[in-house]
Amino acid sequence: MGLVGRARGAGGCRGAQLIPYRPGDAGPMCSWAHRAHSCRVWNERRPWEKHFTVVQWDRRGTGRTLRRNGRGQVSFDLMARDGVEVAEYLRGHLVADQIILLGHSQGSIVGVLMAQRRPDLFRAYVGTGQITDMPRNEPASYQLAVERARATAHTRALRKLQALGAPPYPRSRTWITKQRWSFATDPELQAWSKRAARLVLTAPGLTLRDIYLFNTAIMSYPQPLYEETMSWSAWARGTRFAVPVYLLHGEADEHTLTSLVREYFAAIEAPAKELILLPGGGHCAVLMQPGRFLAELRALQMGSTVG
């Protein structure tokens, strides 16, 4: 993978998950959490292990991979290449067949690249909090944050957001500040923030150093990667897939806009595709509604679309 990475089977707590498929298994999955969240949700996904074999992996610049290798160079291309190598490793060393690839938020960019480059490795791609068109998404997402701040009389958030003005922003630090105040106006993300603190403290095998590295990864956004993210258009990368594509998206996601996900879904060409909107769910529907998300995943599988 161009660097020494860290991965562990079910029971560990790492930056992303890959779930290999073997004959007789319920199915495979590769979960790529938003930048550094996977370690926090491990306990929430314990029920998933009844149906899937789960392996978690720290991507570049996060967790124990960060500890061993430092930050170094990072790009979506490099992360996608790393992810493909991890998938190849699992197939060879765990006698796995294929893997369901699950990408969340920033990880959905990497997931799309992986699925398009190496469809032979994956049984399906599942996207949630799917990033589609950042040049269109960001100004609209900003306006929704301003409206939420006004509606909830969150005067501090409103003042901070108005001082920043609407995107695009040249520097990643400005965007991180915008995200902070946008999240402060979102009830789902506020609830997740409180739950995440408990999950971090109860995650198996996590040291204080690990917790520090996972949390700093969230606030670290290298400028080249930020510029890549802000220019991302799923249409420009191509909407044709050689594997089934399933989008399980929060119906009320105001950070990766549901309206843009609908447009993207309509443009996708794949052997099979389905858009499932999770009622009441926002950007973190996969984290806040893990049981419902698993049920939808299982329904896809039992309908022979994934399994």
N, C-alpha and C positions, 0 to 999 in steps of 0.2 A: 504494500500500500504506500510505499515511499516513506513510511515512518512506522515506528513501533506503536501499534494500537493495543487497546485493552478491550477484551470481550469476556463475558461469562454467561453461563447458562442460567436457567430459571432459578431465582433465589438471590441473584446478584442485583446490583443497582447501578446502571450505567446510562450513557447518554443516548443510545438509540437501541432499538430492538430488531432482531431478525429471527423469524420463526420458520425453521425448515420443515419441509414436508417429507414424510416417509410413508410408504404404503401402510395403511391402517390408521394413520394419524387423522384427526379431524381436518387438519389443514395447516398451511404455513402462514407466516406473517413477518414482514419486516416493517417495524415502526420507527419512523424518524421524527422525533419530537421537535418542537419549536426551539431550536438552538440548544437548550440545556434542561428541558423539563422532564425527560423520561425518568430520571432517577427519582423524581418526586412522586410519580404516579405508580410506582411499582406495586405498592400495597393495594392500590385501587384496582389493579389489573390481575390480582391473584386468581379471580374466577376464570379469567381467560385461559389459564393453564389447564383447565379441565378439557379444553377443546383444541389447544394449540401448544406447540413446543416453542418456548420463547428464549431468545438470546439477546442480550443488550450489549451495545457497543458504544464507546465514547468516540464521537467524531473529532476531527481536527479542532484543536483549540478549546476543548472542553474536558472536564473531569480528569481521569487518570492518564488519558492520552496527553492532555495539556501538561500534567506533572512530569511525564517522561520525556516529552519532546519540545516543550515550550510552545509558543504561539505559532511561529513560523509562517509560511505562506499558506493562504487559504483562498479557495475559489470554489464556485459551484462545480466546475469541471473536475477539480481535484477531489472534492467530496464525493461526486458521483463515481469517479474511478475507484476511490477507496471502498465505497459501498458495494460496487460490483465485485471487488476482490474479496470482501468479507463474504458475500453470497457464494462465490465460487469456493471459498474455504469451507463453508458450512456444507455445501453439497458434497464435497470430497471427503471431509472428515467425520461428518455425521450421517453419511449415507443418505443424504436428503435428495428428494426429487426436485421439487421446485418450491418457490417462496412467494407468499402474498406480500406485496410491498405496500406499506402504509405510510403516507407522508402527511405530516401536519405542519401548517403554516410555512415557515421558511423551508422546512423539510420537504414540503410538497414540490418545491422547485427541483430539489435533488432527486426526489422520487420520480418525477416526470422524466428527467434526464436518464436515470437508470433504466426505467421501463422501456424507453424508446431505444436506448443503445443496446441492451441485452435482453430482449424479450424471451430468449430461450431459458433464462434463469428464473422467470417469474410466471406464476399462474394467473396473477391479476394485479392491477394497480388500484389501490384504494386511497382517495384523497380526502382530506378534511381540513377545514380552514384553508382551502385551496387558494394559492396565489395565482392570479390570472393575468392582470394588466395593471402593473403598479403606476404608470403615468396617469391612468384614469382613476385608479382606486384611491390614491392618496389624497387628492383634493376633496373628493366626495366623503371619504372617511373623516377627514379633518372637519368638514362642515357638520357632519353628524355629531362629532364630539362637542363642538360649540353648542349645538342645539340641545344636547343632553345636559351640558353644564347650565344652560339657561333654564331648562325645564326643571332641574333639581335645585336651582338656586345655589349651585356650587360656585360661588363668586371667585374664589381663588383660582380654580381651574379655568374659569372663563377668562379671567384677567391674564393668566399665563398663556393660554392658547391664542388669545387675541394679540398679545405682544409678539408671539412668534410669527403670526400670519400664516397664510395657507401655503402648503408645499407647492413646488419642490424646494428642498433645502440643499445647499451645496455641501454641508458637513453632516456627518453621521451623528455628531453630538446633539445638534439641533433636533434631528428627527427623534432621537432617544428621549429628549425632553418632551417633545410633542406626544410621544407614545405614553410617557409617564402620566401626563395630565388627561390624555384621552382615556386611559385605563381607569383613572381615578373616578371617571364619570360613568363607568360601566358596571352595573351590579353583579353580573356574572363574573367578571374578572376580579372584582373586589372579593367576592366569595371564594374564588379559586385561590387568591393570594393568602387568605386566612387558612384554607385547608392545606395549602402547600407547605406552610410552616410546620404543621403537625406531621405531614408525610415525610418531610426531610428528617425530622428528629427520630422517626420510627423506621426509616428505611434500613433494611438489613445490610450490615457490613460497611456502612458509610462512616468515614472518619470526619473529624472536624475540618481537616484539610480538604477532603472531598467536597464537603458542603461549601466551603469557601470558594473552591475552584468552579463548582457548578454555578454558584450565584454570580461570581465575577464574569463568567462567560456570557450571562444574560446582558450585562451592561457594557460588554466589549463588542464593538462592531468595527472591524478594520475598514478603513475608507474604501479600498478597492472593492471589497465585498459589498459594502453599502451601495456603491455606485452600480454594481452589477444588479443588486436587488431592485433599486429604484427604476432601472431601465427594463426590467423583466416583462416580457410579453409572451404568454403561452402560445398565442397565435403565431408570433414570429418564429418560435421554436418548432412549430408544426403541430397539427392536431390529429395526426394519424398514429395509431398504436397497433401493434401486432398482438397485444394481450387485451383481455377484457378490462374495462375502466369503470370503476364505481366511485361516485362522489357522495360521501355521507357528510352533509354540510349543515351547520346550524342555520335554522330558518331565519333567525334574527341576527345573523353575523353582520356587525357594522364595522368590522376591521378588515376582513377580506370579503368584500360585498357579495351578498347572495345573488344580486341582480347580475353581476359580472360572471359568477359561476354558472348561472343559467345560460348565459350567452356562450360561454366556453363549452359547456356540455352539449349544446346544440351543434357546435362545430366539430366535435370529436368524431372521428371515424375509428371504430374498433370492432373486433369480432362480437362483442357484446358490451353494452353500456347501460348504466342506470344512475339516475340522480335521486337521492333520498334526502329530504329535508327533515331535520330533527326538530320537532315542535318545541318552541321555547328556547332552543339552543342558540348560543352565540358562537364566538370564535373558539371558545374552549369547550365546545359540546363534548368532544371525545374525553376530556378530563373531568367535566362536571356530570356527565351522564354516561359513565363507562358501562353500566349495565344495559342501558338502551342501545348504546353503540354496539356492544357485543351481540345483542339480540338481532340487530339488523344485519350484522356480519354473518351470523349463523343462518339467518333466513336466506341470505344470498347463497350461502354454501349449500343449504338443504334444497334450494331450488336448482341445484346443479350448475349454477353460474360460476361458482368459485371452486366447489369441491369435486 
